[in-house]
Amino acid sequence: MSSKDRMILGIDPGTVVMGYGVLHVTDSGLKVVALGVIKLDRFKDQATRLKVIFDRTTAIMREYCPDELAIEAPFFGKNVQSMLKLGRAQGVCIASALALNIPIVEYAPRRIKQSITGNGAASKEQVAAMLQSILKTSMEEFPMDATDALAAAVCHHFSAGRAGIPTAGAGGKKASGWAAFLKQNPDRKL
């Protein structure tokens, strides 16, 4: 393996459907190794869903041995309960990676879309179509949650591993809270 060879696991967290994609980066290009979803709708309580997410994410990480995890950050929305559930799912995925000593980078949804399509407001369909072009692999049979996860992995590759979400606001000023961070970074809102 060359120094450029690496496996990147991308995750689009969710508590009903969670997408994942494994990308192999080599000197000769990018190759999709695995792509799929974990369906959680049959589990009624949130604690059970979180345990299934942890168990399945850990199993995926053990099977594919990723060098890095690229995970989509929860977006700022109006439904606080949905954001809380999504944040829990993301936290469980991160805990799984931490337990296996896999480095984690978080990317805002707009950053992922911008990286793949050139448009931070692109639709899921546009992201899937561009991934198909970039990776020369059909994405038509895969659910959008899976292609979103793969997009996070490709975004991470394009970002050369640079951190996705800074702790400081624009101009390097540390934000004093969420409201200040969003004011300093208006492009973070969806």
The 8 nearest C-alpha neighbors of each residue, nearest first, counted from 0:
[[1, 4, 2, 3, 25, 5, 26, 24],
 [0, 2, 3, 4, 26, 25, 5, 24],
 [1, 3, 4, 0, 5, 25, 26, 24],
 [2, 4, 1, 25, 26, 5, 24, 0],
 [5, 3, 25, 24, 1, 2, 0, 26],
 [4, 6, 24, 23, 66, 3, 7, 25],
 [5, 7, 65, 23, 66, 22, 24, 8],
 [6, 8, 67, 22, 65, 21, 152, 68],
 [9, 7, 21, 68, 65, 20, 152, 69],
 [8, 10, 152, 148, 69, 20, 151, 149],
 [11, 9, 148, 19, 70, 18, 12, 71],
 [10, 12, 148, 18, 71, 17, 147, 70],
 [13, 11, 17, 89, 10, 88, 18, 85],
 [12, 14, 17, 16, 85, 15, 88, 11],
 [13, 15, 16, 88, 39, 85, 48, 17],
 [16, 14, 39, 40, 13, 38, 17, 48],
 [17, 15, 38, 13, 37, 39, 14, 36],
 [18, 16, 13, 12, 37, 36, 11, 144],
 [19, 17, 145, 36, 144, 11, 148, 10],
 [18, 20, 10, 148, 145, 35, 9, 34],
 [21, 19, 34, 149, 9, 148, 33, 8],
 [20, 22, 8, 33, 32, 7, 31, 9],
 [21, 23, 31, 7, 6, 32, 30, 24],
 [24, 22, 6, 30, 29, 5, 31, 32],
 [23, 25, 29, 5, 4, 28, 6, 22],
 [26, 24, 4, 28, 27, 3, 29, 23],
 [25, 27, 28, 3, 4, 24, 1, 29],
 [28, 26, 25, 29, 24, 30, 4, 3],
 [29, 27, 25, 26, 24, 30, 23, 134],
 [28, 30, 24, 23, 25, 134, 22, 31],
 [29, 31, 23, 22, 32, 24, 28, 134],
 [32, 30, 22, 33, 21, 23, 29, 34],
 [31, 33, 21, 22, 30, 23, 34, 20],
 [34, 32, 21, 20, 31, 35, 22, 19],
 [35, 33, 20, 19, 145, 21, 32, 149],
 [36, 34, 145, 19, 18, 20, 33, 141],
 [37, 35, 18, 17, 145, 19, 38, 16],
 [36, 38, 17, 16, 39, 18, 35, 52],
 [39, 37, 16, 40, 15, 36, 17, 41],
 [38, 40, 15, 41, 42, 16, 48, 37],
 [39, 41, 15, 42, 38, 43, 16, 14],
 [42, 40, 39, 43, 38, 15, 48, 44],
 [43, 41, 40, 39, 44, 48, 47, 45],
 [42, 44, 41, 45, 40, 47, 48, 39],
 [45, 43, 46, 47, 42, 48, 49, 41],
 [44, 46, 48, 47, 49, 43, 14, 42],
 [47, 45, 49, 48, 44, 50, 51, 43],
 [46, 48, 50, 49, 45, 44, 51, 42],
 [49, 47, 45, 51, 46, 50, 42, 39],
 [48, 50, 52, 46, 47, 51, 45, 53],
 [51, 49, 53, 47, 52, 48, 54, 46],
 [50, 52, 54, 48, 53, 49, 55, 47],
 [53, 51, 49, 55, 50, 54, 56, 48],
 [54, 52, 50, 56, 51, 55, 91, 57],
 [53, 55, 51, 57, 52, 56, 50, 58],
 [54, 56, 58, 52, 57, 53, 51, 59],
 [57, 55, 59, 53, 58, 54, 52, 60],
 [56, 58, 60, 54, 55, 59, 95, 53],
 [57, 59, 55, 61, 56, 60, 62, 54],
 [60, 58, 62, 56, 61, 57, 63, 55],
 [61, 59, 57, 64, 58, 63, 62, 56],
 [60, 62, 58, 64, 59, 63, 57, 65],
 [61, 63, 59, 60, 64, 58, 57, 65],
 [62, 64, 60, 65, 61, 59, 21, 6],
 [65, 63, 60, 61, 62, 66, 6, 59],
 [66, 64, 6, 7, 67, 63, 8, 60],
 [65, 67, 6, 7, 5, 101, 64, 68],
 [68, 66, 102, 7, 65, 101, 103, 8],
 [67, 69, 103, 8, 7, 9, 102, 70],
 [70, 68, 9, 104, 152, 151, 105, 103],
 [71, 69, 10, 105, 9, 68, 106, 11],
 [70, 72, 106, 11, 105, 107, 108, 151],
 [73, 71, 107, 106, 105, 74, 70, 108],
 [74, 72, 86, 85, 82, 71, 75, 107],
 [75, 73, 76, 72, 108, 189, 107, 82],
 [74, 76, 188, 73, 189, 77, 82, 187],
 [77, 75, 78, 74, 82, 79, 189, 188],
 [76, 78, 79, 75, 82, 81, 80, 74],
 [79, 77, 81, 80, 76, 82, 83, 75],
 [78, 80, 82, 81, 77, 83, 76, 84],
 [81, 79, 83, 82, 78, 84, 85, 77],
 [82, 80, 84, 83, 78, 79, 85, 76],
 [81, 83, 85, 79, 80, 84, 86, 78],
 [82, 84, 86, 80, 81, 85, 79, 87],
 [85, 83, 87, 81, 86, 82, 80, 88],
 [84, 86, 82, 88, 87, 83, 13, 81],
 [87, 85, 89, 83, 84, 88, 82, 90],
 [86, 88, 90, 84, 89, 85, 91, 83],
 [89, 87, 85, 91, 90, 86, 12, 13],
 [88, 90, 86, 92, 12, 87, 91, 85],
 [91, 89, 87, 93, 92, 88, 86, 94],
 [90, 92, 94, 88, 93, 89, 53, 95],
 [93, 91, 95, 89, 90, 94, 53, 56],
 [92, 94, 90, 96, 95, 91, 97, 89],
 [95, 93, 97, 91, 92, 96, 90, 98],
 [94, 96, 92, 98, 93, 97, 57, 53],
 [97, 95, 101, 93, 99, 98, 94, 100],
 [96, 98, 100, 94, 99, 95, 101, 93],
 [97, 99, 95, 96, 100, 94, 101, 93],
 [98, 100, 96, 97, 101, 95, 60, 57],
 [101, 99, 97, 98, 96, 102, 95, 103],
 [100, 102, 96, 99, 67, 97, 66, 103],
 [103, 101, 67, 68, 100, 104, 96, 66],
 [104, 102, 68, 67, 69, 101, 105, 93],
 [105, 103, 69, 162, 163, 68, 70, 106],
 [104, 106, 70, 163, 72, 71, 69, 164],
 [107, 105, 163, 71, 72, 164, 70, 108],
 [106, 108, 72, 110, 109, 71, 111, 164],
 [109, 107, 111, 110, 71, 112, 106, 72],
 [110, 108, 119, 112, 111, 107, 113, 120],
 [109, 111, 113, 107, 108, 112, 114, 119],
 [110, 112, 114, 108, 109, 113, 154, 151],
 [111, 113, 119, 109, 115, 114, 110, 116],
 [114, 112, 119, 117, 118, 110, 116, 111],
 [113, 115, 111, 112, 154, 117, 116, 110],
 [114, 116, 112, 113, 117, 111, 126, 154],
 [117, 115, 118, 113, 112, 114, 126, 129],
 [116, 118, 113, 114, 115, 119, 112, 121],
 [119, 117, 113, 116, 121, 120, 112, 114],
 [120, 118, 113, 109, 112, 121, 110, 117],
 [119, 121, 118, 109, 122, 112, 113, 189],
 [122, 120, 118, 119, 125, 112, 123, 126],
 [121, 123, 125, 124, 126, 120, 112, 127],
 [122, 124, 126, 125, 127, 143, 121, 147],
 [123, 125, 127, 122, 126, 128, 143, 121],
 [124, 126, 128, 122, 123, 127, 121, 129],
 [125, 127, 123, 129, 124, 128, 130, 116],
 [128, 126, 130, 124, 125, 129, 146, 131],
 [129, 127, 125, 131, 130, 126, 124, 132],
 [130, 128, 132, 126, 131, 127, 133, 125],
 [131, 129, 133, 127, 132, 128, 134, 126],
 [130, 132, 128, 136, 129, 135, 134, 137],
 [131, 133, 129, 135, 130, 134, 128, 136],
 [134, 132, 130, 131, 135, 129, 136, 29],
 [133, 135, 136, 131, 132, 130, 29, 30],
 [136, 134, 132, 131, 133, 137, 130, 30],
 [137, 135, 131, 134, 138, 132, 130, 31],
 [138, 136, 131, 139, 135, 140, 134, 132],
 [137, 139, 141, 140, 131, 136, 127, 146],
 [138, 140, 141, 137, 127, 142, 128, 131],
 [139, 141, 138, 142, 137, 143, 146, 145],
 [140, 142, 138, 139, 145, 143, 146, 35],
 [143, 141, 144, 145, 146, 140, 36, 35],
 [142, 144, 146, 145, 147, 141, 123, 127],
 [145, 143, 18, 147, 142, 146, 148, 11],
 [146, 144, 18, 35, 148, 19, 143, 147],
 [145, 147, 149, 143, 148, 144, 127, 150],
 [148, 146, 150, 144, 145, 149, 143, 11],
 [149, 147, 10, 11, 9, 19, 145, 151],
 [148, 150, 20, 146, 152, 151, 9, 147],
 [149, 151, 147, 153, 148, 152, 154, 146],
 [152, 150, 154, 9, 148, 149, 153, 69],
 [153, 151, 9, 155, 149, 150, 154, 69],
 [154, 152, 156, 150, 155, 151, 157, 149],
 [155, 153, 151, 157, 156, 152, 111, 114],
 [156, 154, 158, 152, 153, 157, 160, 151],
 [155, 157, 153, 159, 158, 154, 152, 160],
 [158, 156, 154, 159, 155, 153, 114, 160],
 [157, 159, 155, 160, 156, 161, 154, 162],
 [160, 158, 156, 157, 161, 155, 154, 162],
 [161, 159, 158, 155, 162, 156, 104, 157],
 [162, 160, 158, 159, 163, 155, 104, 156],
 [163, 161, 104, 164, 160, 165, 105, 106],
 [162, 164, 106, 105, 104, 161, 165, 107],
 [165, 163, 106, 162, 105, 166, 107, 104],
 [166, 164, 167, 163, 162, 168, 171, 169],
 [165, 167, 164, 168, 173, 174, 171, 180],
 [168, 166, 173, 171, 165, 172, 174, 169],
 [167, 169, 172, 183, 171, 173, 174, 180],
 [168, 170, 171, 183, 184, 172, 167, 173],
 [169, 171, 172, 168, 167, 183, 173, 184],
 [172, 170, 167, 169, 168, 173, 166, 174],
 [173, 171, 168, 167, 170, 174, 169, 183],
 [172, 174, 167, 168, 171, 175, 166, 180],
 [173, 175, 180, 179, 176, 168, 167, 172],
 [176, 174, 179, 173, 180, 177, 178, 172],
 [177, 175, 179, 174, 178, 180, 181, 173],
 [178, 176, 180, 179, 181, 175, 174, 182],
 [177, 179, 181, 180, 176, 182, 175, 174],
 [180, 178, 182, 176, 174, 181, 177, 175],
 [179, 181, 174, 177, 183, 182, 178, 168],
 [182, 180, 184, 178, 183, 179, 185, 177],
 [181, 183, 179, 180, 184, 185, 178, 177],
 [182, 184, 180, 181, 168, 169, 179, 185],
 [185, 183, 181, 182, 186, 187, 180, 169],
 [184, 186, 187, 181, 182, 188, 183, 180],
 [185, 187, 184, 188, 189, 109, 181, 119],
 [188, 186, 185, 184, 181, 189, 109, 107],
 [189, 187, 186, 75, 185, 181, 74, 76],
 [188, 187, 75, 74, 109, 76, 186, 120]]
